[in-house]
């Protein structure tokens, strides 16, 4: 068994930020466990055609890790290079165990026991950074297993399969579909897109940086100024999402409607792609190429009126009885990003499972810690999602809290830290009070932001700088500090 001070689960941006935060604190006894045979998370895993980021590259990056971006919205290949840069510059490959799938973690008195596909680990602290977009979901359509052609999820795109000249069906119309459709449309014979609900799409103001701009962005004060300008511009969106539905419709939704009108001349197609809910209720997409692609002669958009009834050996039977012959089924159907945010069993103090605590919906103090689970920190946990700015900003904010919690243990000579049940309850109640009236809760749609219970558990209901301020303000009185193994404690000791 390997014993470490900290085990980090996942090597994407969450795991990288956690590793950097520990190294900055002088904590180097940690290991990163990665279930895949390679490091890097989302931008190394997602290799589907057209993959790109939808937040401006200068902001969608770790604050302390500058990079010479070639364009405003980086494409997957460049994001992969950036990921490699962060990993290599911090010496993380040597600290990572790949092909190591976590099967279960359990708190045993004063440490975590981590059971994996390659043996057991023990650690004082565990940072779960497996990410909310790591467990793909494929709906259980009748007959799916009997399909005789090729099928895969966008998360597991088969780069060896040649889709050129094939009859292809894409099931789903969200972020990955919006990128795949225009990327493969010119290459396939026929493309059938099965859309359950349309998304609002905004223009994508992308451009390549000139040589001079790239040179200027290497100057640190300029880089910081550009990041700040992008950040504060994006932050204004919260005003519409949370406080002013009138402004949201007058500005953002009006722009999206004009985008449809200018790019979709066919009235039948225009009706199919126009949502009937308020913009922001579902993830807003950025694309200048999706609508033109949907209008091409080799593309058929199926909506809720002719959706999928069943899968056959040779294709799809729609709800209208039509049989669509296809060679390739692409599942662009998202992830279990709410109820299944942690895919492996987690057993805490007193033998209680996290899945029980998270019934009927996931909840955590600062989206990071849960009562009864000492020394466990969840990166991008419940209500830490952000629909208007860089997710990396929220991850870095979580690190502000995590390192302070670890410091509280180490500086007091204690064994463990655990948020109190009262503090978590008060925080969760506040989050869901703040969620009432937001577009994510009351925008007229059902989205992956919501758990099966109906609670919005993916999004943070406010400004991202508010979350960061809360994370920085560590409150010892809202935590138990354990000075003895928790299975031997009768009363928690809390330092004054």
N, C-alpha and C positions, 0 to 999 in steps of 0.2 A: 504494500500500500504506500502510495506517495502522500506525504504530509506537507502542506503549504500554509502560509498565513492566509492567503486569499486565493480562491478559485474563481476565475471569470468564465462564464459560459457564453460563448459566442465571440467571433472575431470581426464582426462588422464594426460600423462606426461607434456603436455603443460600447463594445468591448475595447476598442482602441482608445476611446475617451477615458474609460475606466482605468486602463493600463497607464496612460499618460498621467492621470490624476494621482495614482499611487506612486509612480516614479517621482513625480514632483514633490511628494511628501516623504521621499526617502524610503518608501516601502517597495522592496524589490523581490520579496519572497512570494511570488504569485505565478500562476500558470493559467494559460487560456486554453479552454477545451473547445474544439471545433468539430462538429459532426461530419462535415464534408471533407473531402481529400485536399482541399485548398483553403487558404485564408481569405478573408475580405468581406464576407456577407453579401448583401444585396447586389452590389455592382460587380461582383465576381460571379454570382449565381445567375442573375437574370441576363441571358444572352439572346433574348428575342430580337428580331429585326426592328429597328427604330427606337430602341430603348434610350431614354434620355431623361435628364432631371427637369423638374418643372418649377424649380426655384433658382434664381440667378446664381451662377457659379461662384462669384466672389463671396456671397453670403453662405451658400451651401458648401461649407468647408469648415474645418476645425480652426478656431480663432488663432491658435498658436502654430498652425501649419499652413503657411502661405504656399501658393502654387501658381505657376504661370499658365493661366487658363487661356485657351485659344478662342473661346466664344462665350457669349453671355449665358447660354443654357448648354451645359456640357453634355455631350453624348456618352453612351456607355463606355466606349473604349477609353475616353479621356478620364472618366470617373474611375475606371479600373486602374489606370496609371496613377491617379491620385491616391487611391487606396493602397497600392503597392508602395508609393512614396511614404505615406504615413507609417505603414508597417515597418518598412526597412529603416527609416530614419530614427525609429524608436527601439530598434532591436527586437521587435515583437515576434518575428518568425521563430527565433530560437527559444521563445517562451511559450510557444503554442504547440499543442498536441492535436494533430489532425486525425481524421477518421475515428474520433472519439465521441460516440453518441451517449449523451447522458440519459440513463434509464430511470433514475430515481435519486432524490436527495432527501436525507433525513437528519434531523437534529438529535444528537446523542449527548445530552448532558452539558457539554461545553464546546462542542464542535459540530460541524456538518460532515456527514458521511455521504460521499458522492459516488454512486454506483454507475459505471459506464460500460460500454461495449468492450473496453480494453482494460478493465480492472477497476479497483476502488481508489478513491482519493479521500483525504481528510483535510479539512480547512476550518480555520476560525471564522472566516467571513466568506460568503458567497455573493457574487454579483451576477445576477442573471441578465445577460445581454443578448439573449437569443432573438429578440426583436419580434414585433407584432406581425410582420409580413414574412414569416418564415414557414408557416404551415398552410400549404395550398389547399383549397377546397374545390372539389368537383361534385356537383349535384348528382344524386342517385337516380338519374333518368333510367327508366326501364330499358333494358337491352344494351346498356352501355358496354358491358363486358363482352358482348358478342360481336361488337363492331370489327369487321375484318380489315379495315384500313389502318392507317397510322393515327395515333392520338397522343397528345401530351398537353400539359398545362404550360402556360407562358413561362412560369417559374422554372420549368424543366425543359426548355426548348431544345429539341434535338438538332444540333447544328450540322449533323451528318446527313440529315434528311433533306432531299432536294424538293422543295415545294413548287419549283418553276413548272408551269404547264399543268398543274394539278387542279382538281376541284376541291376547294377548301371551304370549311365552315368554321367560323369563329363564334364561339358561344360566350356572350358577354359584351358589354359596351363601355367598360370603365377605362381607367388610365392606361393599362397595358394594351387593351384593344385599340384605343385611339392612336397608339403609336404603331402597332403592328399593321393595322388595316392599310394606311397609305404606304407603308414600307413594302408590302408584298402585293398590293393590288396590281401594279403594272406587270408582275411576273407570273401570276396565276391565270388559269383558264377561266375559272368561275370562282367568285367569292360570295358566300352566303354569310351574312352577319345576323346573329340572333340577339336581339336587344329586348330585354325585359322592360327597362325604363330608360329613357334618354337622359343624358347628362347635359348640363349647361357647359358650353365651350366658349372660351374667350380667345381673342387673338394672341398669338405667341410672338412677342417682340424680341426676336432673337437676331443676333448678328455676330459676325466674326470680329474679333478685336484686331486692330491694325498693329503693325510692328511697334509704332510709337505708343499706342495704348498699353500694349503688353509690357513695354519697357517702363512706362509710368506706374503700372500696377505692381512692379517689383519694388517701388519706393514705399517703405512702410507707412509713413504718414498718409500718403495718397491711398494706399490699399485700405487703411482703416477708415478713411473718409468715405470711400466708395461703399464699403461694407455698411457703414452707418447710414448713408443715404438710402441704400436699398432697404435696410432694415426698417427705418422709420416710415418709408413709403408703404411698405407692406403692412406695417402695424396699424395703419389707419383703417384697414379692412375690418378690424374688429368692431369698429364703431357701427358699421352696417350689420355685421353678423349678430351682434349682441344688443345694440342700443337703438338702432334706427332702421326699421324695415323699409321705411319710406326712402331713405337715402340709398339703401341697398338696391331697391328696385329702380330708382331714378338714375343711378350711375351704373352699377355693375350689370344688372339684368338688362337694362336698356342697351348697353354695349353688346352683350351677348345676343340679344334679339337682332340687332343690326348686323352682327356677324353672320347669323343664319340668313338674313334677307339678302346679304351681298353675295353669299357663297352657295345658296341653294335656290336656284330658280324654279325647280319643279315643285308645284304646290303640294303634291301628295307626299313627296319626300320631306318637304319642309314641315308638314304636319307631324310626320313620324319622329323627327328629331327635335321638336320643340317641347321641352318639359312643361308639366302642369303644376310644378311646385316652385317655391322661392329659391333663387340661386343661392348656393352655399349649403343647402340642406344635404345634398350629396357633394362629393368631392368635385370641385370645379376643374375642368380640363383646359389645357392650353394647347391649341393646335391651329395652324393655318392650312393644313393639308387633309384633315379628316373629312370635312364636308365635301370637298371636291372629289375625293376618292369614293365616297359613298354614292356620288352621282354618276360614276362611270358605268358604261354599258355592261361590263362583266361583273357588276356588284348588285346583289339583291339584299335589301334590308328587311328582315322579318321583325315585326314588333309584337306586342302582346296579343294581337288578333290572330297571328299565325305562328305561335311559338312552338316549342318542341313537345310533342306528345310521347315519342319513344325513339330509341335508336335501333336501327336494324343492322344487319351484317354489311349492308352496302351504303348506308346513309342515315337520313333523318326523316321521320314522318311528322309533319306539322299538325297542329290542332285543327287545321282545316282539311286534313286528309291527304295533302300533297306529299309525295315522296321526293326528297332531295338527295340525289346521288352525290357522294363526296368521297374523296381519297384520303383527306386529312381532316381530323377534328382537332381544333385548337381550343382548349378550355381557358378562357380569360375570365375566370369566375372568382377571382380574389382569394382571400385568406381568412382563416379563423383568427381574426385580429382582436376579438373582444373576449368572449367566454373562454377561448383557448389560447390566451396570450402566453401561457407557459404550457408546453406540450407534454412534459413529463410529471410524474407524481412528486409532490413536495409535502413531506411530513414534518410538522413542526413540534414545538414543545407539547408535551402531554399526548403525543401520538395523533394529533389532529391533522387532517389533510387540508391543504390549501383549497382544494376543490370544494370542500364542505364550507369553509369560511366564505368562499366566493359564490355561494349559492344564496340568493338568486342572481347576483351580479358581482363582477370583480370590483374591488375597492382597496385603497391603500392610502396611507398618510403621505402626502406629497407625491402620490402615485408611485411610491418607492418602497415603503415598509409596511408590514402588517403585524398586528398584535399576535403574539404566540409563535412568531417566527424570528427568533433573535439572530442578529448579524446577517440577515438576508436582505439584499437590496435588489429591486427590480428596475432595470433601465427600460424606459418607454413603457411603464406600467399603466394601470388604469388612469384615465383622464390626464394623460400627458401628451396626447396627440395635438397637432396644431394644423389648422387648415389654411393658414394665411402666410406662413413664413417658414424658415428653415427648421426642420426637425432637429438638426444638430445643435441649434441654440438651446432647445429644451433639454437635450441630453447633457450638454455642458452645465446647464443649470442644476440638473439632478446631481452632478458630480460635486457641486458646491455643498450640497447636503450630505452626500455619502462620505466625503473625506472628513467633514466635521463630526459625523457620528463615529467614524473609526477613530478619530483623534480622542473623542470623549472616552472611549474604551481604553486606549493605550496610555493616555496621560493619567488616568485614574488607577491604573493597574488592575482593571476589572477584566472579566472574561467575556462579557457580552452586553449588547444594548438592544433594547426592544421598545418600540413605541407603545404608549399606553392605549388601552381600549377606548378610554374616554377621548383622548386626543384624536385618534383615528375616526371615531364616530362624529366628533364635532367637525373635523375636516371634511368628511364625506357628506355630511348634511349641508355644509356650506357650499360645496361644489355643486350639488344637485339643486340647491336653491338658486345659485347663480345660473344654472343651466336653463331654468324655466324662462321661457320667452326668447331664448336664442333661436337662431335659424336651424341649428342642429336638432333641437328638440321640437320646435313648432313650425318648421318650414314646409310641412305638408308632404313629407316623403318618409319612406323607411330606408335606412342606409346601413352600411356596415359599421357606422359609428355607434350604433345601438346594439346592446346585448339582447339575448332572447327575452329578457325581462321587460324590455322597452326602455330601460335607462340608457342614456347616452354615456358610454364609458370609455370612448376613444378620445374625446376632445377635452381640452382645457377651456373652460368657459370664460375666457378673458384675455387680457394682453399678456404676451409672453414675458414682458419685463416684470409683470406682477408675480408670475411664478418664480422667476429668478430671485426676486427680492425675498419671497417667502423661503426659498431654499437656502439662501445665505443666512437667514436669521434663525440659527439653530437654537432650539428651546430645550434645555436640559430637563425642565420640569415636566415636559410632555413625554419623557422616556423613563423606562426602568433601566438602571445600570446593575447588571448581575455580577456579584463578586464571588460567587460559588456556582458550581454546576447547577443548572436550572432544575434538574430533577431532585435536588436536595434542598431547594430554597422554600422556606415557609413565608418569608416576607422580603420583598425586594428592597434593596438598599439604594437610595437615591442621594447622590452627593448634593450638598447645599449649593 
